[in-house]
C-alpha cells in the first residue's frame, strides 16, 4: 500500500464489500417497497442523476442499495458500481488529509458514468466533512453521466443542518418512500426468509411471529436466524414453545 494520503484513503473507501445475500432474488417485493424496487432495478432507465430511498430502520434500505449495485456490476463489470456507508465513510474521512484527492482517487478506480450508492444519509446532519464528500461525489457522478443513489431514515427536505447546495441536489431526482409492510406482506417476508434458510414455518408459528414481532424486516430476519440456529443446536423442531424460549416473546 502506498504511503500517499490520497492513495491510502482511496483504498479505504473501496473497502465496502457487498453482502452476497442482498440481491433482488432474495428480496421480497410488495406494495410497501414496489416503487423503490422497480426504480433500483435499473436507475439509469429513469433518466435522472439521483435517487433517494427513505425508510425507517429495518425496512431493507441496505438490501435495496446493495442489490442495485450488485445487479449493475453484474451487467457492466465490478468497477461500474460501488456501495458506500456513511458511518464507515465518516470515520475514514476524519483521518483524511486531502478529502478531494482521496475521493478523486476513489472515483478514478470506478467507471465514468457509473452507479454509486450511499447508505445512511441521515448522518449528513451531524458531519460537515461527510456533507462535503457527498456533494463532491454527487457532482462528479452527474458530470460523468453517472447516477447517485442514496438511502436515509429522514427525507432530504427534512434534514437539519444540511447545506443548501447538497439538499437541492438530493432533491433533483425522485425521493421514494419504503413503508412498513402490512401483516400479509410481513407473512410473505417471513416465509421467504425461512425458505432461504431451508426451513418451513408452520401456520401456528407463522401466526405467533406475526403477532409478536415488530413490523421490521431486519428484526424478522434476525429472529428467524436465532430461532433456526437454536433449533439446530438443540435438535428441536421450529415450534411456538421454542420461539417463546429463544426469542423471549
MARDRENNU-552000 format. One line per field, with one value per residue (C-alpha): residue in one letter; x, y, z; chain; residue number from 1. Coordinates in Angstrom, 1 decimal, always signed. Each point is the difference from the previous one (the first is absolute). Layout:
% MARDRENNU-552000
res: [a, ...]
c1: [X, ...]
c2: [Y, ...]
c3: [Z, ...]
chain: [A, ...]
n: [NUM, ...]
END
This chain:
% MARDRENNU-552000
res: [x, x, x, x, x, x, x, x, x, x, x, x, x, x, x, x, x, x, x, x, x, x, x, x, x, x, x, x, x, x, x, x, x, x, x, x, x, x, x, x, x, x, x, x, x, x, x, x, x, x, x, x, x, x, x, x, x, x, x, x, x, x, x, x, x, x, x, x, x, x, x, x, x, x, x, x, x, x, x, x, x, x, x, x, x, x, x, x, x, x, x, x, x, x, x, x, x, x, x, x, x, x, x, x, x, x, x, x, x, x, x, x, x, x, x, x, x, x, x, x, x, x, x, x, x, x, x, x, x, x, x, x, x, x, x, x, x, x, x, x, x, x, x, x, x, x, x, x, x, x, x, x, x, x, x, x, x, x, x, x, x, x, x, x, x, x, x, x, x, x, x, x, x, x, x, x, x, x, x, x, x, x, x, x, x, x, x, x, x, x, x, x, x, x, x, x, x, x, x, x, x, x, x, x, x, x, x, x, x, x, x, x, x, x, x, x, x, x, x, x, x, x, x, x, x, x, x, x, x, x, x, x, x, x, x, x, x, x, x, x, x, x, x, x, x, x, x, x, x]
c1: [+0.0, +1.3, +0.8, -1.7, -2.9, -2.2, +0.7, -0.4, -3.3, -1.2, +0.8, -2.0, -2.9, -0.1, -0.3, -3.8, -0.8, -3.5, -1.9, -0.5, -3.5, -1.1, -1.4, -3.2, -0.7, +0.1, -2.1, -3.7, -1.8, -3.4, -2.1, +2.2, +3.1, -1.1, +0.8, +3.5, +0.7, -1.1, +2.1, +3.2, -0.1, +1.3, +0.5, +1.4, -3.3, -1.6, +2.1, +0.9, +3.4, -1.2, -2.5, -0.6, -1.7, -1.6, -1.0, +0.1, +2.7, -0.6, -1.9, +2.6, +1.8, +3.4, -1.3, -1.5, +3.2, +2.3, -2.3, +0.0, +3.8, +0.4, -2.4, +1.7, +3.5, -1.3, -1.1, +2.9, +3.0, +1.1, +1.4, -3.4, -1.5, +1.0, -1.8, +1.0, -1.2, -0.1, +1.0, +3.2, +0.6, -0.2, +2.5, +2.4, -0.3, +0.9, +3.5, +0.2, +2.5, -1.3, -3.7, -0.3, +3.1, -1.1, -3.4, +1.6, +2.2, -3.1, -1.9, +3.0, -0.4, -3.7, -1.5, -1.0, -3.7, -0.4, -2.3, +0.9, -2.4, +0.5, -1.7, -1.0, -0.3, -1.7, +3.5, +0.6, -1.8, +2.9, +3.1, +1.0, +2.9, -2.4, -2.2, +3.0, +0.9, -3.5, -0.3, +3.3, -1.1, -3.4, +1.5, +2.6, -2.5, -2.4, +2.8, +0.9, -3.5, -0.2, -2.7, +0.1, -2.3, -0.5, -1.9, -1.0, -2.4, -0.8, -1.1, +2.5, -2.4, -0.4, +3.7, +1.4, +3.3, +0.2, +1.7, -2.3, +1.9, +0.1, -3.6, -1.1, +2.0, -1.4, -3.5, +0.8, -1.1, -2.8, -0.3, -1.8, -1.4, +0.1, -2.9, -0.4, -1.3, -3.6, -0.7, -0.4, +3.2, +1.9, -1.4, +1.4, +3.3, +0.2, -0.8, +2.7, +2.6, -0.8, +0.2, +3.3, +1.3, -1.5, -2.7, -3.8, -2.1, -3.2, -3.2, +0.0, +3.6, -0.5, -3.1, +1.9, +2.9, -2.3, -1.7, +3.2, +2.7, +0.3, -0.8, +3.6, +1.7, +3.3, -1.4, -2.0, +3.1, +2.1, -2.8, -0.1, +3.8, +0.0, -2.9, +1.5, +3.4, -1.6, -2.1, +3.1, +2.1, -2.8, -1.1, -3.6, -2.6, -1.1, -2.9, -1.8, +1.4, +3.6, -0.7, -1.2, +3.1, +2.6, -1.5, -1.4, -3.3]
c2: [+0.0, +3.4, +2.6, +2.7, +1.4, +0.1, -3.5, -1.4, +1.7, -1.3, -3.6, +0.4, +1.5, -3.1, -2.4, -0.3, -3.6, -0.9, -2.6, -2.9, -0.6, +3.5, -0.6, +0.8, -3.8, -0.2, +3.2, -0.3, +2.7, +1.2, +3.2, +1.3, +0.2, -0.7, +3.5, +0.0, -3.5, +0.9, +3.1, -1.7, -2.9, +2.4, +3.6, +1.1, -0.7, +2.8, +2.7, +1.7, +0.7, -0.9, -2.1, -0.1, -2.7, +1.0, -2.6, -0.7, -2.3, -3.7, +0.4, -1.2, +3.1, -1.6, -3.1, +2.2, +2.1, -3.0, -1.9, +3.0, +0.2, -3.8, -0.1, +2.9, -1.6, -3.3, +1.8, +2.4, -1.2, +0.4, +3.5, +1.2, +0.3, +0.5, -0.1, +2.4, +0.3, +3.4, -1.3, -1.6, +2.8, +2.6, -1.8, -0.3, +3.7, +1.0, -1.1, +1.3, +2.8, +0.8, -0.9, +1.0, -2.0, -3.0, +0.1, +0.6, -3.0, -2.1, +1.3, -0.7, -3.7, +0.1, +0.1, +3.4, +0.3, -2.8, -0.6, +0.9, -0.8, +1.8, -1.4, +1.8, +3.5, +1.1, +0.2, +3.0, +2.1, -0.5, +0.1, +3.0, -2.0, -2.7, +2.6, +1.3, -3.5, -0.9, +3.3, -0.8, -3.5, +1.2, +2.7, -2.3, -2.7, +2.5, +1.5, -3.4, -1.2, -2.3, -0.5, +0.7, -2.1, +0.7, -1.4, +1.7, -0.2, +3.7, +1.6, +2.6, +2.9, -0.9, -0.3, +2.6, +1.8, -1.1, +2.5, +1.4, -1.1, -3.6, +0.0, +1.3, -2.6, -2.9, +1.3, +0.3, -3.6, -2.2, -0.5, -3.3, -1.3, -3.6, -0.5, -2.6, -3.2, -1.0, -3.3, -1.9, +1.4, -0.8, -3.5, -0.4, +1.4, -2.5, -2.9, +1.2, +0.5, -3.5, -1.6, +1.7, -1.9, -3.2, -0.2, +0.2, +1.9, -1.7, +2.1, +0.2, +1.2, +2.5, +1.4, +0.3, +1.8, +2.4, +0.9, +0.4, +1.4, +3.7, +0.8, +0.1, -2.1, +0.2, -1.2, -2.7, -1.2, +0.1, -1.9, -2.8, -0.4, -0.3, -2.4, -2.2, -0.1, -1.0, -2.7, -1.5, +0.2, -1.5, -2.4, +1.2, +0.9, +3.6, +0.5, +2.7, -1.2, +0.1, +3.5, +1.2, -1.4, +1.2, +3.3, +0.7, +1.0]
c3: [+0.0, -0.9, +2.7, -2.0, +2.0, -3.1, -1.0, +3.5, +0.4, -3.4, +1.0, +3.2, -1.9, -2.3, +3.0, +0.0, -1.0, -1.0, +2.0, -2.5, +1.6, -0.9, -3.5, -1.8, +0.0, +3.8, +0.4, +0.7, -2.0, +0.8, +0.1, +2.9, -2.2, -3.6, -1.3, +1.4, -1.2, -3.6, +0.0, +1.4, -2.4, -2.6, +1.3, -3.4, -1.7, +2.0, -1.7, +3.2, +1.7, +3.5, +1.9, +3.8, +1.9, +3.4, +2.6, +3.6, +1.4, -0.7, -3.2, -2.4, -1.2, +0.0, -1.7, -2.8, -0.5, -0.1, -2.3, -2.4, +0.1, -0.4, -3.0, -1.7, +0.6, -1.4, -3.2, -0.4, +2.0, +3.6, -0.5, -1.3, +3.4, +3.7, +3.3, +2.8, +3.6, +1.6, +3.5, -1.3, -2.5, +2.7, +2.2, -2.9, -1.0, +3.5, -0.6, -3.6, -0.7, -3.5, -0.4, -3.7, -1.0, +1.9, -1.7, -3.4, +0.5, +0.8, -3.0, -2.3, +0.8, -1.0, -3.4, -1.2, +0.0, +2.6, +2.9, +3.6, +2.8, +3.3, +3.1, +3.2, -1.3, +3.2, +1.4, -2.2, +2.6, +2.4, -2.1, -2.2, -1.5, -1.0, -1.7, -1.9, -1.1, -1.1, -2.0, -1.7, -0.9, -1.3, -2.2, -1.4, -0.8, -1.6, -2.1, -1.3, -0.7, +3.0, +2.6, +3.7, +2.1, +3.7, +2.9, +3.2, +2.9, -0.5, -3.2, -1.4, +0.4, +3.7, +0.8, +2.4, -0.4, -3.6, -2.3, -2.6, -3.1, +1.1, +1.0, -3.4, -1.8, +2.1, -1.0, -3.7, -0.5, +1.4, +3.7, +0.6, +3.2, +1.3, +2.4, +2.7, -1.4, +1.0, +1.6, -3.2, -1.4, +3.2, -0.2, -3.5, +1.1, +2.9, -2.4, -2.4, +2.8, +1.3, -3.5, -0.6, +3.1, -1.2, +2.7, +0.0, +2.5, +1.3, -0.2, +3.8, +0.3, -2.9, +1.7, +3.3, -1.5, -1.9, +3.3, +2.0, -2.3, -0.9, -3.6, -0.9, -2.7, +1.9, +3.3, -1.7, -1.8, +3.2, +1.9, -2.6, +0.1, +3.8, -0.1, -2.7, +1.6, +3.4, -1.6, -1.7, +3.2, +2.2, -2.6, +0.4, -2.6, -0.7, +2.4, +1.9, +3.4, -1.5, -1.4, +3.4, +1.7, -2.5, -0.9, +3.4, -1.5]
chain: [A, A, A, A, A, A, A, A, A, A, A, A, A, A, A, A, A, A, A, A, A, A, A, A, A, A, A, A, A, A, A, A, A, A, A, A, A, A, A, A, A, A, A, A, A, A, A, A, A, A, A, A, A, A, A, A, A, A, A, A, A, A, A, A, A, A, A, A, A, A, A, A, A, A, A, A, A, A, A, A, A, A, A, A, A, A, A, A, A, A, A, A, A, A, A, A, A, A, A, A, A, A, A, A, A, A, A, A, A, A, A, A, A, A, A, A, A, A, A, A, A, A, A, A, A, A, A, A, A, A, A, A, A, A, A, A, A, A, A, A, A, A, A, A, A, A, A, A, A, A, A, A, A, A, A, A, A, A, A, A, A, A, A, A, A, A, A, A, A, A, A, A, A, A, A, A, A, A, A, A, A, A, A, A, A, A, A, A, A, A, A, A, A, A, A, A, A, A, A, A, A, A, A, A, A, A, A, A, A, A, A, A, A, A, A, A, A, A, A, A, A, A, A, A, A, A, A, A, A, A, A, A, A, A, A, A, A, A, A, A, A, A, A, A, A, A, A, A, A]
n: [1, 2, 3, 4, 5, 6, 7, 8, 9, 10, 11, 12, 13, 14, 15, 16, 17, 18, 19, 20, 21, 22, 23, 24, 25, 26, 27, 28, 29, 30, 31, 32, 33, 34, 35, 36, 37, 38, 39, 40, 41, 42, 43, 44, 45, 46, 47, 48, 49, 50, 51, 52, 53, 54, 55, 56, 57, 58, 59, 60, 61, 62, 63, 64, 65, 66, 67, 68, 69, 70, 71, 72, 73, 74, 75, 76, 77, 78, 79, 80, 81, 82, 83, 84, 85, 86, 87, 88, 89, 90, 91, 92, 93, 94, 95, 96, 97, 98, 99, 100, 101, 102, 103, 104, 105, 106, 107, 108, 109, 110, 111, 112, 113, 114, 115, 116, 117, 118, 119, 120, 121, 122, 123, 124, 125, 126, 127, 128, 129, 130, 131, 132, 133, 134, 135, 136, 137, 138, 139, 140, 141, 142, 143, 144, 145, 146, 147, 148, 149, 150, 151, 152, 153, 154, 155, 156, 157, 158, 159, 160, 161, 162, 163, 164, 165, 166, 167, 168, 169, 170, 171, 172, 173, 174, 175, 176, 177, 178, 179, 180, 181, 182, 183, 184, 185, 186, 187, 188, 189, 190, 191, 192, 193, 194, 195, 196, 197, 198, 199, 200, 201, 202, 203, 204, 205, 206, 207, 208, 209, 210, 211, 212, 213, 214, 215, 216, 217, 218, 219, 220, 221, 222, 223, 224, 225, 226, 227, 228, 229, 230, 231, 232, 233, 234, 235, 236, 237, 238, 239, 240, 241, 242, 243, 244, 245, 246, 247, 248, 249]
END
